[in-house]
Amino acid sequence: MSTFKQKFNIKYGFNKDEPHSISEIAKITGIKKSIIQEAYNRGSGAYESNPTSVRNKQGNKREGGYAPSKRMSKEAWSFGRSYGLVMNNRKQTGKGQPDRDLWEKIKEQKLK
């Protein structure tokens, strides 16, 4: 199973595990940096407010979550949300999902 970062990298011609900053993601995709930053900030908030939903460092999820030392870092979780947004993760951007408003902003931006 590929991560959204890996899907992003394959789509845009990078090594599949190459990391990117929020500024780089914005420049590559043409999406406003502020929109991607908002997804990142929401990821940080979700990490803090619902730690049991955070996957372990291998990307696995289990009922009740993981001990803090075995969880993904806040930064990894937040970037995952950012990559998911720009790659249109339907669990994130679909109707009734938490980042639908950000996806609508992206669509509006692309229409201009």
VEXZA-134335 format. One line per 3 residues: number of its first residue (from 1); for each residue x, y, z of N, C-alpha, C. Coordinates in Angstrom, 3 decimals. Example, Ala and Ser with C-alpha at 12.3 -4.5 7.8 and 13.67 -1.06 7.14 Angstrom:
BEGIN
1 = 13.190 -5.690 7.800 12.300 -4.500 7.800 13.200 -3.300 7.800 ~ 12.850 -2.250 7.080 13.670 -1.060 7.140 12.900 0.030 7.870;
//
This chain:
BEGIN
1 = 0.843 -1.179 0.000 0.000 0.000 0.000 0.890 1.245 0.000 ~ 0.629 2.155 -0.895 1.405 3.388 -0.990 0.810 4.465 -0.102 ~ 1.679 5.306 0.429 1.221 6.463 1.188 0.889 7.578 0.202;
4 = 0.215 8.617 0.689 -0.086 9.739 -0.189 1.187 10.498 -0.559 ~ 2.188 10.483 0.298 3.479 11.084 -0.052 4.096 10.321 -1.218 ~ 4.058 9.003 -1.167 4.613 8.199 -2.249 3.825 8.405 -3.548;
7 = 2.511 8.468 -3.454 1.687 8.716 -4.637 2.002 10.087 -5.229 ~ 2.183 11.084 -4.358 2.552 12.430 -4.794 3.872 12.390 -5.552 ~ 4.863 11.753 -4.947 6.191 11.696 -5.557 6.183 10.976 -6.905;
10 = 5.442 9.903 -7.002 5.344 9.172 -8.275 4.663 10.057 -9.317 ~ 3.569 10.704 -8.940 2.836 11.561 -9.867 3.711 12.688 -10.413 ~ 4.531 13.279 -9.539 5.331 14.438 -9.944 6.782 14.094 -10.288;
13 = 7.110 12.807 -10.381 8.408 12.383 -10.893 9.573 12.433 -9.919 ~ 9.303 12.271 -8.633 10.359 12.245 -7.621 10.572 10.824 -7.126 ~ 11.687 10.604 -6.422 11.911 9.349 -5.722 10.732 9.160 -4.776;
16 = 10.182 7.959 -4.691 8.927 7.767 -3.947 8.974 8.164 -2.477 ~ 10.140 8.185 -1.841 10.214 8.552 -0.424 10.809 9.941 -0.183 ~ 10.952 10.724 -1.235 11.539 12.058 -1.086 10.592 12.994 -0.332;
19 = 11.085 13.644 0.725 10.235 14.579 1.466 10.206 15.954 0.795 ~ 9.164 16.706 1.075 9.019 18.063 0.547 8.491 18.971 1.650 ~ 8.878 20.231 1.599 8.336 21.215 2.529 6.958 21.646 2.031;
22 = 6.235 22.343 2.873 4.928 22.862 2.471 5.093 23.817 1.290 ~ 6.133 24.651 1.328 6.397 25.574 0.218 6.660 24.826 -1.082 ~ 7.423 23.755 -1.008 7.713 22.962 -2.204 6.450 22.306 -2.751;
25 = 5.627 21.759 -1.865 4.376 21.129 -2.301 3.502 22.161 -3.004 ~ 3.431 23.366 -2.443 2.633 24.432 -3.046 3.170 24.798 -4.433 ~ 4.470 24.931 -4.537 5.079 25.302 -5.817 4.865 24.209 -6.872;
28 = 5.021 22.966 -6.473 4.874 21.835 -7.398 3.431 21.703 -7.890 ~ 2.478 21.858 -6.985 1.070 21.627 -7.325 0.337 22.861 -7.819 ~ 0.853 24.042 -7.470 0.143 25.275 -7.809 -0.963 25.606 -6.825;
31 = -1.048 24.849 -5.742 -2.043 25.102 -4.701 -1.456 26.131 -3.736 ~ -2.292 27.058 -3.285 -1.819 28.091 -2.364 -1.204 27.461 -1.122 ~ -0.075 28.010 -0.726 0.626 27.520 0.462 -0.269 27.589 1.695;
34 = -1.081 28.638 1.814 -1.943 28.811 2.988 -2.945 27.670 3.139 ~ -3.414 27.120 2.033 -4.370 26.005 2.085 -3.659 24.739 2.576 ~ -2.474 24.489 2.053 -1.709 23.308 2.472 -1.293 23.458 3.934;
37 = -0.925 24.665 4.332 -0.546 24.932 5.722 -1.717 24.660 6.658 ~ -2.926 25.015 6.234 -4.111 24.765 7.057 -4.317 23.259 7.262 ~ -4.118 22.462 6.218 -4.227 21.001 6.360 -3.172 20.499 7.342;
40 = -1.958 21.026 7.234 -0.881 20.648 8.157 -1.270 20.995 9.603 ~ -1.783 22.202 9.794 -2.180 22.638 11.142 -3.307 21.764 11.696 ~ -4.242 21.392 10.854 -5.321 20.504 11.290 -4.772 19.129 11.672;
43 = -3.781 18.676 10.931 -3.139 17.407 11.278 -2.475 17.476 12.644 ~ -1.812 18.602 12.930 -1.183 18.783 14.243 -2.227 18.785 15.349 ~ -3.335 19.472 15.093 -4.410 19.515 16.081 -5.025 18.150 16.318;
46 = -5.235 17.394 15.243 -5.808 16.053 15.365 -4.861 15.132 16.129 ~ -3.579 15.293 15.883 -2.569 14.490 16.584 -2.675 14.721 18.088 ~ -2.837 15.967 18.471 -2.917 16.320 19.897 -4.257 15.930 20.518;
49 = -5.344 16.156 19.777 -6.662 15.956 20.366 -7.165 14.517 20.307 ~ -6.611 13.693 19.415 -7.073 12.316 19.295 -5.887 11.374 19.081 ~ -5.018 11.254 20.083 -3.804 10.453 19.906 -4.048 8.974 19.621;
52 = -5.202 8.454 19.984 -5.449 7.030 19.721 -5.665 6.753 18.238 ~ -5.929 7.799 17.454 -6.115 7.584 16.014 -4.794 7.590 15.249 ~ -3.713 7.981 15.906 -2.418 8.096 15.230 -1.801 6.718 15.041;
55 = -1.368 6.454 13.825 -0.771 5.161 13.482 0.636 5.038 14.048 ~ 1.156 3.818 14.037 2.528 3.632 14.508 3.505 4.017 13.400 ~ 4.787 3.915 13.683 5.820 4.356 12.740 5.835 3.533 11.460;
58 = 5.252 2.339 11.479 5.174 1.510 10.275 3.884 1.778 9.499 ~ 3.027 2.652 10.023 1.793 2.996 9.330 0.602 2.141 9.698 ~ 0.739 1.316 10.730 -0.353 0.447 11.151 -1.213 1.140 12.199;
61 = -2.484 0.785 12.230 -3.413 1.343 13.203 -3.988 0.201 14.028 ~ -4.229 0.453 15.306 -4.884 -0.563 16.115 -5.823 0.095 17.118 ~ -6.818 -0.645 17.515 -7.803 -0.182 18.479 -7.104 0.303 19.741;
64 = -7.443 1.495 20.186 -6.845 2.031 21.409 -5.538 2.770 21.191 ~ -5.005 2.720 19.972 -3.799 3.475 19.650 -2.524 2.826 20.153 ~ -1.443 3.583 20.068 -0.108 3.120 20.443 0.483 4.009 21.518;
67 = 1.468 3.482 22.219 2.201 4.286 23.193 2.893 5.424 22.449 ~ 3.042 6.603 23.077 3.659 7.747 22.399 4.999 7.442 21.739 ~ 5.803 6.587 22.334 7.122 6.285 21.756 7.030 5.460 20.471;
70 = 5.890 4.827 20.234 5.724 3.992 19.038 4.908 4.662 17.946 ~ 4.327 5.833 18.260 3.492 6.547 17.302 4.312 7.324 16.288 ~ 3.685 7.633 15.157 4.276 8.568 14.194 4.500 9.895 14.903;
73 = 5.438 10.667 14.418 5.651 11.993 14.996 4.515 12.923 14.565 ~ 4.345 13.999 15.296 3.319 14.979 14.944 3.574 15.529 13.543 ~ 4.840 15.757 13.213 5.184 16.305 11.900 4.826 15.325 10.777;
76 = 5.138 14.042 10.980 4.815 13.027 9.971 3.304 12.938 9.776 ~ 2.559 12.961 10.881 1.104 12.891 10.811 0.547 14.107 10.075 ~ 1.105 15.271 10.361 0.634 16.515 9.750 0.963 16.571 8.257;
79 = 2.167 16.141 7.892 2.510 16.110 6.470 1.658 15.086 5.733 ~ 1.337 13.979 6.386 0.456 12.986 5.777 -0.891 13.592 5.430 ~ -1.391 14.433 6.317 -2.666 15.097 6.041 -2.531 16.076 4.879;
82 = -1.401 16.766 4.819 -1.150 17.707 3.721 -1.067 16.977 2.383 ~ -0.300 15.892 2.344 -0.193 15.106 1.107 -1.556 14.517 0.732 ~ -2.304 14.062 1.719 -3.637 13.513 1.454 -4.555 14.548 0.816;
85 = -4.460 15.786 1.277 -5.282 16.847 0.703 -4.927 17.085 -0.755 ~ -3.657 17.279 -1.049 -3.279 17.603 -2.435 -3.490 16.417 -3.377 ~ -3.525 15.209 -2.840 -3.777 14.023 -3.668 -5.259 13.616 -3.647;
88 = -6.098 14.467 -3.065 -7.548 14.259 -3.032 -7.943 12.935 -2.385 ~ -7.454 12.708 -1.183 -7.854 11.535 -0.392 -9.333 11.667 -0.070 ~ -10.153 10.799 -0.629 -11.608 10.905 -0.464 -12.064 10.774 0.978;
91 = -11.280 10.112 1.831 -11.636 10.024 3.251 -11.415 11.364 3.948 ~ -10.730 12.249 3.287 -10.419 13.567 3.807 -11.218 14.662 3.107 ~ -11.376 14.515 1.791 -11.947 15.591 0.986 -13.345 15.301 0.452;
94 = -13.827 14.107 0.689 -15.165 13.748 0.205 -16.257 14.506 0.936 ~ -17.456 14.379 0.444 -18.600 15.060 1.049 -18.741 14.645 2.519 ~ -18.832 15.644 3.390 -18.973 15.392 4.818 -17.673 15.069 5.544;
97 = -16.555 15.146 4.857 -15.258 14.809 5.454 -14.558 16.074 5.984 ~ -13.555 15.912 6.857 -12.998 17.057 7.585 -12.287 18.127 6.755 ~ -11.749 17.783 5.607 -11.037 18.782 4.808 -11.781 19.146 3.525;
100 = -13.069 18.885 3.502 -13.869 19.206 2.317 -13.796 20.697 1.998 ~ -13.823 21.544 3.034 -13.771 22.990 2.804 -12.461 23.406 2.144 ~ -11.356 22.760 2.515 -10.068 23.072 1.895 -10.052 22.613 0.443;
103 = -10.652 21.460 0.169 -10.716 20.959 -1.200 -11.541 21.908 -2.075 ~ -12.616 22.457 -1.508 -13.437 23.427 -2.240 -12.616 24.679 -2.559 ~ -11.768 25.123 -1.624 -10.892 26.269 -1.870 -9.911 25.980 -2.999;
106 = -9.397 24.765 -3.042 -8.481 24.374 -4.118 -9.212 24.413 -5.458 ~ -10.420 23.885 -5.495 -11.187 23.879 -6.734 -11.491 25.300 -7.188 ~ -11.851 26.177 -6.252 -12.108 27.591 -6.581 -10.856 28.246 -7.143;
109 = -9.713 27.981 -6.504 -8.449 28.560 -6.936 -8.125 28.144 -8.365 ~ -8.363 26.879 -8.675 -8.030 26.375 -10.007 -8.964 26.928 -11.084 ~ -10.160 27.377 -10.693 -11.099 27.952 -11.655 -10.731 29.381 -12.043;
112 = -9.976 30.049 -11.174 -9.614 31.457 -11.421 -8.582 31.583 -12.492;
//
